[in-house]
Amino acid sequence: MGIGMVSLLRKSLCCGLVALSAFPISLLADEPKAAMLYARGDIWVNGASIPRSTAIFAGDLIQTKANSAANINLPGANATVLPDSLVKFAGKTIELEHGGLTLLTANQMTAEIGDVKVQPASTDWSEFWVGDVDGNVTIMARKGDLTVTDETGISTLSAGQETTREESQKKKRKKRAGGALPAATGGIMDSKAALIAGIAAVGGITTIVLLQREDPISPSRMGR
């Protein structure tokens, strides 16, 4: 498929995804294959710079720089990719390669960081933050309990709590040997403080993006 055809397909999906967002979540329970991405600053998808918004598909890599952030929107979930981050969109799962990610979800959308899996414990609105710094994972549950799964087993993280995990050495080696990243380059968050600073820096991006849509998620629907 040529570059022009891919671009046309993404533009067509943009319109379709906006229309689908008006449907009840229960009618869209199957694994999502695409989502809308809204950019603030310079964002790369699969190594190519994108416009203000675009459709993304399962398997796409999204990368931000120090002065940019990205918002991924799909029915029942909204994810913000923080500055200096690299993620892979995988439908109902977002794989964090490095940097930071916040998730607001009512469909138990999951974050995976190496062999660490983070998922809301219920289908109520949940909000959580995850960060990965050289294989050291930080998880913060802001709203709703989380289920955290890693090589040691399954545990519950209550709302308002935070924890840290370390990826297995096998996973760390795999990520280091996983091949080249997209063409864009940028720094990597180097501490929990940087993760929190990144969250603060883009704290308003979700509100800004949702206001751009015709059917924004209201605070009452978020359970706030």
VORO-390556 format. One record per residue: residue number from 0; x, y, z of N, C-alpha, C in turn. Coordinates in Angstrom, 3 decimals. Layout:
    k       nc1       nc2       nc3      cac1      cac2      cac3       cc1       cc2       cc3
  NUM         X         Y         Z         X         Y         Z         X         Y         Z
...
This chain:
    k       nc1       nc2       nc3      cac1      cac2      cac3       cc1       cc2       cc3
    0     0.849    -1.198     0.000     0.000     0.000     0.000     0.879     1.239     0.000
    1     0.639     2.152    -0.944     1.453     3.347    -1.059     1.206     4.330     0.054
    2     2.140     5.296     0.174     2.034     6.313     1.226     0.758     7.130     1.055
    3     0.433     7.478    -0.216    -0.773     8.258    -0.466    -2.030     7.524    -0.035
    4    -2.081     6.215    -0.307    -3.248     5.436     0.076    -3.385     5.350     1.586
    5    -2.246     5.184     2.294    -2.275     5.135     3.764    -2.788     6.448     4.323
    6    -2.306     7.568     3.758    -2.750     8.879     4.222    -4.245     9.051     4.010
    7    -4.760     8.617     2.850    -6.184     8.716     2.556    -6.991     7.859     3.517
    8    -6.484     6.657     3.811    -7.185     5.765     4.728    -7.266     6.360     6.123
    9    -6.161     6.981     6.580    -6.166     7.612     7.900    -7.187     8.745     7.952
   10    -7.255     9.562     6.903    -8.203    10.675     6.889    -9.635    10.165     6.926
   11    -9.905     9.073     6.211   -11.244     8.501     6.197   -11.612     7.961     7.568
   12   -10.655     7.340     8.224   -10.893     6.794     9.559   -11.157     7.891    10.564
   13   -10.538     9.060    10.390   -10.778    10.179    11.307   -12.270    10.468    11.403
   14   -12.930    10.585    10.246   -14.365    10.881    10.223   -15.153     9.735    10.840
   15   -14.771     8.515    10.521   -15.484     7.362    11.053   -15.370     7.239    12.553
   16   -14.183     7.519    13.093   -13.976     7.399    14.528   -14.754     8.456    15.292
   17   -14.824     9.656    14.752   -15.614    10.703    15.411   -17.070    10.286    15.484
   18   -17.582     9.689    14.403   -18.971     9.230    14.399   -19.182     8.092    15.385
   19   -18.241     7.158    15.442   -18.361     6.020    16.346   -18.344     6.430    17.803
   20   -17.670     7.546    18.122   -17.559     7.972    19.510   -18.913     8.301    20.123
   21   -19.944     8.494    19.276   -21.268     8.807    19.791   -22.032     7.551    20.187
   22   -21.540     6.361    19.833   -22.225     5.128    20.150   -21.969     4.732    21.595
   23   -22.932     4.029    22.229   -22.714     3.540    23.592   -21.524     2.604    23.643
   24   -20.814     2.639    24.766   -19.636     1.777    24.924   -20.001     0.314    24.766
   25   -21.184    -0.081    25.243   -21.597    -1.479    25.195   -21.694    -2.006    23.768
   26   -21.949    -1.089    22.795   -22.033    -1.519    21.408   -20.671    -1.612    20.749
   27   -19.627    -1.194    21.466   -18.276    -1.205    20.909   -17.343    -2.011    21.801
   28   -17.860    -3.142    22.298   -17.120    -3.912    23.289   -15.964    -4.687    22.685
   29   -15.989    -4.917    21.359   -14.910    -5.669    20.735   -13.606    -4.886    20.814
   30   -12.505    -5.596    20.641   -11.184    -4.978    20.685   -11.077    -3.875    19.638
   31   -10.821    -2.622    20.049   -10.711    -1.537    19.067    -9.465    -1.700    18.209
   32    -9.596    -1.388    16.935    -8.482    -1.502    15.998    -7.899    -0.148    15.623
   33    -8.603     0.925    15.989    -8.149     2.258    15.616    -8.598     3.258    16.658
   34    -7.981     4.433    16.645    -8.322     5.498    17.586    -7.952     6.827    16.948
   35    -8.393     7.914    17.573    -8.004     9.247    17.134    -6.833     9.731    17.986
   36    -5.864    10.355    17.341    -4.726    10.939    18.053    -4.723    12.444    17.813
   37    -4.642    13.208    18.908    -4.565    14.667    18.838    -3.189    15.100    19.338
   38    -2.530    15.932    18.579    -1.157    16.328    18.903    -1.099    17.724    19.498
   39    -0.232    17.890    20.483     0.130    19.218    20.964     1.644    19.315    20.868
   40     2.103    20.059    19.873     3.531    20.090    19.595     3.868    19.065    18.525
   41     5.145    18.789    18.359     5.617    17.876    17.320     5.478    16.429    17.776
   42     4.689    15.663    17.038     4.444    14.257    17.340     4.811    13.419    16.122
   43     5.358    12.232    16.368     5.686    11.311    15.293     4.875    10.028    15.441
   44     4.373     9.534    14.317     3.723     8.230    14.272     4.506     7.368    13.286
   45     5.069     6.288    13.798     5.911     5.407    12.987     7.061     6.166    12.324
   46     7.592     7.162    13.038     8.756     7.881    12.564     8.459     9.068    11.674
   47     7.184     9.323    11.379     6.820    10.437    10.500     6.025    11.482    11.282
   48     6.340    12.756    11.047     5.618    13.837    11.702     4.166    13.844    11.238
   49     3.243    14.161    12.166     1.828    14.147    11.823     1.230    15.543    11.975
   50     0.066    15.779    11.387    -0.620    17.060    11.577    -1.258    17.123    12.961
   51    -2.152    18.066    13.136    -2.767    18.283    14.440    -3.521    17.059    14.952
   52    -4.153    16.305    14.063    -4.874    15.099    14.459    -4.809    14.077    13.340
   53    -4.937    12.792    13.722    -4.891    11.728    12.731    -5.471    10.471    13.336
   54    -5.856     9.547    12.493    -6.273     8.227    12.958    -5.030     7.374    13.170
   55    -5.054     6.550    14.200    -3.966     5.600    14.418    -4.558     4.198    14.472
   56    -3.703     3.204    14.201    -4.149     1.832    14.113    -3.309     0.949    15.040
   57    -3.861    -0.204    15.383    -3.139    -1.145    16.233    -1.771    -1.434    15.625
   58    -0.731    -1.287    16.437     0.639    -1.497    15.973     1.399    -0.217    15.726
   59     0.714     0.924    15.683     1.394     2.195    15.438     2.220     2.628    16.649
   60     3.394     3.211    16.367     4.269     3.766    17.393     4.092     5.280    17.451
   61     3.879     5.807    18.656     3.701     7.247    18.855     4.836     7.760    19.724
   62     5.504     8.816    19.265     6.644     9.368    19.994     6.462    10.869    20.206
   63     6.759    11.321    21.425     6.706    12.745    21.759     8.096    13.232    22.125
   64     8.294    14.556    22.028     9.551    15.164    22.458     9.328    15.930    23.752
   65    10.365    16.626    24.204    10.306    17.300    25.503     9.233    18.369    25.564
   66     8.885    18.953    24.409     7.915    20.050    24.390     6.593    19.646    23.749
   67     6.285    18.356    23.726     5.062    17.917    23.066     4.365    16.812    23.851
   68     3.087    16.610    23.542     2.299    15.554    24.156     1.260    15.100    23.147
   69     0.707    13.912    23.346    -0.297    13.376    22.432    -1.456    12.813    23.227
   70    -2.657    12.958    22.666    -3.849    12.427    23.306    -4.474    11.382    22.399
   71    -4.703    10.181    22.939    -5.310     9.086    22.197    -6.732     8.917    22.707
   72    -7.704     9.047    21.806    -9.105     9.008    22.207    -9.853     7.911    21.472
   73   -10.565     7.073    22.229   -11.420     6.050    21.658   -12.592     5.830    22.614
   74   -13.665     5.192    22.183   -14.830     5.057    23.042   -14.485     4.428    24.393
   75   -14.813     5.132    25.465   -14.600     4.605    26.806   -13.211     4.782    27.360
   76   -12.334     5.455    26.651   -10.966     5.610    27.151   -10.295     6.822    26.530
   77    -9.378     7.397    27.287    -8.612     8.544    26.826    -7.227     8.446    27.446
   78    -6.199     8.460    26.617    -4.826     8.333    27.100    -4.011     9.545    26.684
   79    -3.170    10.042    27.578    -2.260    11.133    27.269    -0.834    10.621    27.319
   80    -0.134    10.737    26.206     1.280    10.358    26.128     2.082    11.586    26.539
   81     2.816    11.480    27.623     3.533    12.614    28.186     4.790    12.942    27.371
   82     5.401    14.106    27.632     6.618    14.467    26.895     7.717    13.415    27.037
   83     8.585    13.360    26.034     9.729    12.434    26.031     9.298    10.984    26.189
   84     8.320    10.571    25.420     7.777     9.221    25.584     7.632     8.513    24.249
   85     7.588     7.187    24.330     7.364     6.342    23.170     6.395     5.247    23.572
   86     5.263     5.145    22.845     4.278     4.122    23.147     3.867     3.408    21.871
   87     3.295     2.226    22.057     2.723     1.470    20.947     1.237     1.286    21.221
   88     0.409     1.730    20.285    -1.032     1.536    20.404    -1.369     0.121    19.971
   89    -2.036    -0.634    20.841    -2.351    -2.030    20.524    -3.821    -2.320    20.805
   90    -4.694    -1.424    20.380    -6.117    -1.636    20.606    -6.502    -1.261    22.022
   91    -6.937    -2.238    22.810    -7.357    -1.974    24.184    -6.170    -1.912    25.137
   92    -4.973    -2.048    24.603    -3.748    -1.975    25.389    -2.819    -0.926    24.785
   93    -2.132    -0.186    25.665    -1.081     0.721    25.207     0.220     0.256    25.840
   94     1.205    -0.017    25.009     2.500    -0.498    25.487     3.449     0.689    25.615
   95     3.928     0.924    26.827     4.840     2.033    27.089     6.276     1.550    26.975
   96     7.002     2.089    26.008     8.409     1.723    25.827     9.303     2.539    26.753
   97     9.052     3.832    26.822     9.738     4.673    27.809     8.972     5.978    27.959
   98     9.214     6.682    29.052     8.541     7.947    29.310     7.368     7.775    30.240
   99     6.256     8.461    29.949     5.117     8.428    30.846     3.803     8.439    30.104
  100     2.758     7.962    30.789     1.440     7.814    30.185     0.383     7.953    31.260
  101    -0.705     8.669    30.963    -1.856     8.704    31.860    -3.043     8.094    31.132
  102    -3.882     7.384    31.874    -5.044     6.734    31.286    -6.297     7.067    32.087
  103    -7.349     7.458    31.384    -8.673     7.665    31.961    -9.589     6.720    31.204
  104   -10.177     5.726    31.890   -10.883     4.672    31.171   -12.063     4.116    31.947
  105   -13.093     3.733    31.197   -14.236     3.029    31.762   -14.405     1.665    31.081
  106   -13.437     1.267    30.283   -13.514    -0.042    29.624   -12.302    -0.912    29.947
  107   -11.665    -0.601    31.091   -10.512    -1.371    31.583    -9.367    -1.405    30.586
  108    -9.147    -0.290    29.916    -7.990    -0.197    29.030    -6.724    -0.432    29.844
  109    -5.780    -1.131    29.273    -4.615    -1.629    29.988    -3.332    -0.954    29.506
  110    -2.404    -0.767    30.441    -1.063    -0.297    30.093    -0.087    -1.442    30.345
  111     0.814    -1.664    29.411     1.856    -2.674    29.577     3.211    -2.000    29.475
  112     4.059    -2.274    30.450     5.402    -1.728    30.490     6.355    -2.917    30.636
  113     6.887    -3.398    29.530     7.677    -4.615    29.595     6.795    -5.775    30.019
  114     7.158    -6.448    31.109     6.345    -7.558    31.598     5.413    -7.141    32.725
  115     5.247    -5.840    32.925     4.333    -5.315    33.946     3.033    -4.885    33.267
  116     1.917    -5.410    33.756     0.607    -5.102    33.191    -0.231    -4.386    34.244
  117    -0.804    -3.240    33.860    -1.609    -2.436    34.782    -3.005    -2.283    34.190
  118    -4.032    -2.669    34.981    -5.403    -2.640    34.481    -6.352    -2.226    35.596
  119    -7.356    -1.398    35.309    -8.359    -1.064    36.321    -9.044    -2.317    36.836
  120    -9.367    -2.316    38.124    -9.980    -3.491    38.727   -11.466    -3.594    38.425
  121   -12.086    -2.507    37.920   -13.510    -2.520    37.610   -13.759    -1.718    36.341
  122   -15.016    -1.721    35.890   -15.385    -0.967    34.695   -15.874     0.434    35.031
  123   -15.756     0.824    36.303   -16.048     2.207    36.663   -14.938     3.100    36.103
  124   -15.218     4.411    36.021   -14.178     5.321    35.543   -12.950     5.240    36.445
  125   -11.799     5.012    35.847   -10.537     4.914    36.571    -9.516     5.827    35.913
  126    -8.596     6.344    36.724    -7.512     7.162    36.195    -6.220     6.732    36.855
  127    -5.189     6.490    36.045    -3.899     6.110    36.604    -2.772     6.598    35.718
  128    -1.585     6.660    36.320    -0.379     7.147    35.654     0.681     6.057    35.717
  129     1.419     5.884    34.622     2.539     4.950    34.621     3.754     5.625    33.988
  130     4.933     5.286    34.476     6.176     5.813    33.928     7.223     4.722    33.865
  131     8.095     4.797    32.873     9.162     3.809    32.713    10.478     4.532    32.483
  132    11.406     4.345    33.411    12.728     4.947    33.305    13.760     3.833    33.337
  133    14.273     3.493    32.157    15.290     2.438    32.049    14.868     1.151    32.763
  134    13.602     0.772    32.601    13.131    -0.477    33.188    12.625    -0.353    34.603
  135    12.710     0.829    35.202    12.154     1.053    36.531    10.768     1.678    36.362
  136     9.738     0.952    36.761     8.354     1.322    36.485     7.711     1.970    37.706
  137     7.069     3.119    37.488     6.304     3.804    38.526     4.834     3.747    38.149
  138     3.987     3.372    39.110     2.548     3.261    38.882     1.835     4.064    39.961
  139     0.924     4.970    39.544     0.164     5.777    40.497    -1.319     5.648    40.190
  140    -2.103     5.197    41.174    -3.559     5.057    41.014    -4.224     6.320    41.530
  141    -4.792     7.105    40.628    -5.421     8.354    41.049    -6.892     8.143    41.392
  142    -7.609     7.399    40.560    -9.036     7.139    40.794    -9.321     5.687    40.465
  143    -9.873     4.944    41.421   -10.183     3.542    41.210    -8.999     2.641    41.518
  144    -9.285     1.409    41.926    -8.235     0.437    42.222    -7.675    -0.150    40.928
  145    -6.419    -0.601    41.011    -5.754    -1.192    39.857    -5.315    -2.616    40.165
  146    -5.241    -3.422    39.131    -4.642    -4.745    39.221    -3.292    -4.695    38.515
  147    -2.237    -5.045    39.246    -0.878    -5.003    38.702    -0.356    -6.432    38.597
  148     0.043    -6.815    37.403     0.552    -8.164    37.164     1.990    -8.089    36.673
  149     2.872    -8.864    37.299     4.258    -8.956    36.839     4.765   -10.364    37.106
  150     6.065   -10.565    36.988     6.614   -11.918    37.117     6.451   -12.484    38.516
  151     6.151   -11.620    39.500     5.959   -12.113    40.872     4.520   -12.496    41.157
  152     3.595   -12.140    40.278     2.196   -12.478    40.497     1.276   -11.289    40.288
  153     0.100   -11.350    40.903    -0.929   -10.322    40.758    -1.171    -9.647    42.102
  154    -1.250    -8.307    42.082    -1.514    -7.557    43.299    -2.487    -6.424    42.993
  155    -3.072    -5.847    44.043    -4.020    -4.743    43.891    -3.409    -3.462    44.429
  156    -3.540    -2.395    43.662    -3.077    -1.075    44.085    -4.315    -0.220    44.285
  157    -4.540     0.221    45.529    -5.742     0.984    45.855    -5.631     2.423    45.361
  158    -6.783     3.044    45.117    -6.823     4.432    44.671    -6.081     5.324    45.659
  159    -5.268     6.231    45.138    -4.494     7.135    45.974    -3.122     6.607    46.346
  160    -2.825     5.370    45.966    -1.528     4.778    46.293    -0.638     4.728    45.058
  161     0.632     4.464    45.298     1.589     4.304    44.207     2.550     3.178    44.538
  162     3.193     2.654    43.517     4.145     1.571    43.713     5.185     1.621    42.616
  163     6.247     0.889    42.781     7.283     0.783    41.754     7.538    -0.687    41.454
  164     7.916    -0.960    40.250     8.256    -2.307    39.812     9.519    -2.221    38.969
  165    10.155    -3.356    38.783    11.323    -3.416    37.914    11.094    -4.487    36.880
  166    11.313    -4.131    35.619    11.162    -5.114    34.560    12.201    -6.219    34.726
  167    11.859    -7.410    34.256    12.810    -8.505    34.320    14.015    -8.193    33.449
  168    15.145    -8.751    33.795    16.362    -8.540    33.000    16.184    -9.024    31.567
  169    15.407   -10.094    31.400    15.148   -10.622    30.059    14.423    -9.585    29.225
  170    13.423    -8.927    29.800    12.676    -7.918    29.067    13.543    -6.706    28.766
  171    14.388    -6.313    29.718    15.272    -5.172    29.494    16.200    -5.437    28.321
  172    16.771    -6.646    28.276    17.675    -6.982    27.180    16.930    -6.990    25.850
  173    15.696    -7.487    25.861    14.899    -7.548    24.638    14.613    -6.150    24.120
  174    14.280    -5.215    25.025    13.983    -3.851    24.607    15.225    -3.162    24.063
  175    16.393    -3.428    24.690    17.625    -2.801    24.214    18.003    -3.317    22.841
  176    17.643    -4.575    22.547    18.016    -5.190    21.274    16.860    -5.192    20.287
  177    15.818    -4.428    20.575    14.599    -4.500    19.783    14.634    -3.783    18.459
  178    15.749    -3.184    18.078    15.814    -2.498    16.804    15.696    -1.002    16.966
  179    15.771    -0.312    15.843    15.774     1.145    15.867    14.408     1.703    16.204
  180    14.405     2.850    16.862    13.183     3.579    17.152    12.822     4.414    15.937
  181    11.628     5.036    15.936    11.288     5.938    14.830    12.334     7.022    14.655
  182    12.287     7.698    13.521    13.313     8.666    13.166    13.436     9.796    14.171
  183    12.318    10.185    14.804    12.373    11.277    15.773    13.170    10.864    16.988
  184    13.833    11.837    17.612    14.604    11.554    18.810    14.228    12.533    19.894
  185    14.507    12.155    21.129    14.186    13.034    22.254    14.700    12.403    23.524
  186    14.740    13.165    24.604    15.220    12.653    25.863    14.240    11.689    26.485
  187    14.672    11.018    27.526    13.838    10.072    28.257    13.655    10.595    29.674
  188    12.442    10.506    30.204    12.226    10.933    31.575    13.161    10.169    32.497
  189    13.841    10.893    33.377    14.881    10.245    34.152    14.550    10.088    35.622
  190    13.313    10.349    36.040    12.958    10.180    37.442    11.468    10.287    37.627
  191    11.013     9.866    38.814     9.597    10.020    39.151     9.218    11.492    39.138
  192    10.120    12.343    39.579     9.846    13.782    39.575     9.590    14.274    38.167
  193    10.341    13.745    37.201    10.136    14.141    35.811     8.780    13.668    35.307
  194     8.356    12.481    35.743     7.047    11.979    35.364     5.960    12.906    35.874
  195     6.050    13.301    37.138     5.056    14.198    37.724     5.084    15.552    37.026
  196     6.289    16.031    36.710     6.406    17.305    36.008     5.757    17.213    34.635
  197     5.924    16.071    33.967     5.306    15.877    32.663     3.792    15.884    32.755
  198     3.258    15.258    33.803     1.812    15.253    34.016     1.313    16.674    34.230
  199     2.037    17.433    35.055     1.635    18.815    35.329     1.703    19.666    34.064
  200     2.721    19.414    33.243     2.924    20.231    32.035     1.797    20.072    31.037
  201     1.184    18.885    31.002     0.122    18.643    30.018    -1.213    18.399    30.714
  202    -1.335    18.877    31.937    -2.537    18.607    32.717    -3.815    19.025    32.035
  203    -3.755    20.048    31.194    -4.971    20.524    30.548    -5.232    19.945    29.186
  204    -4.352    19.064    28.705    -4.498    18.605    27.319    -5.761    17.784    27.127
  205    -6.139    16.944    28.114    -7.338    16.138    27.968    -8.564    17.018    27.846
  206    -8.655    18.031    28.703    -9.782    18.953    28.638    -9.825    19.676    27.302
  207    -8.672    20.140    26.833    -8.601    20.856    25.565    -9.068    19.965    24.424
  208    -8.593    18.727    24.398    -8.939    17.812    23.315   -10.417    17.478    23.344
  209   -10.969    17.191    24.516   -12.365    16.811    24.608   -13.284    17.949    24.225
  210   -12.887    19.170    24.498   -13.697    20.318    24.114   -13.724    20.505    22.604
  211   -12.726    19.935    21.912   -12.688    20.043    20.460   -13.665    19.075    19.799
  212   -14.102    18.072    20.559   -15.018    17.080    20.018   -16.458    17.541    20.190
  213   -17.368    16.993    19.374   -18.763    17.388    19.446   -19.467    16.761    20.633
  214   -18.943    15.638    21.131   -19.607    14.957    22.236   -18.612    14.730    23.361
  215   -18.086    15.793    23.988   -17.082    15.632    25.024   -17.587    14.837    26.202
  216   -16.671    14.110    26.856   -17.015    13.364    28.052   -17.157    14.345    29.191
  217   -18.316    14.411    29.790   -18.566    15.376    30.852   -17.962    14.920    32.166
  218   -17.663    15.832    33.100   -17.147    15.426    34.408   -18.053    14.448    35.113
  219   -19.390    14.557    34.915   -20.289    13.635    35.586   -20.121    12.222    35.074
  220   -19.805    12.098    33.760   -19.571    10.766    33.198   -18.263    10.187    33.665
  221   -17.339    11.035    34.061   -16.065    10.553    34.578   -16.187    10.150    36.039
  222   -17.299    10.437    36.661   -17.468    10.070    38.054   -16.887    11.080    38.992
  223   -16.588    12.317    38.495   -15.977    13.331    39.333   -17.048    14.199    39.962
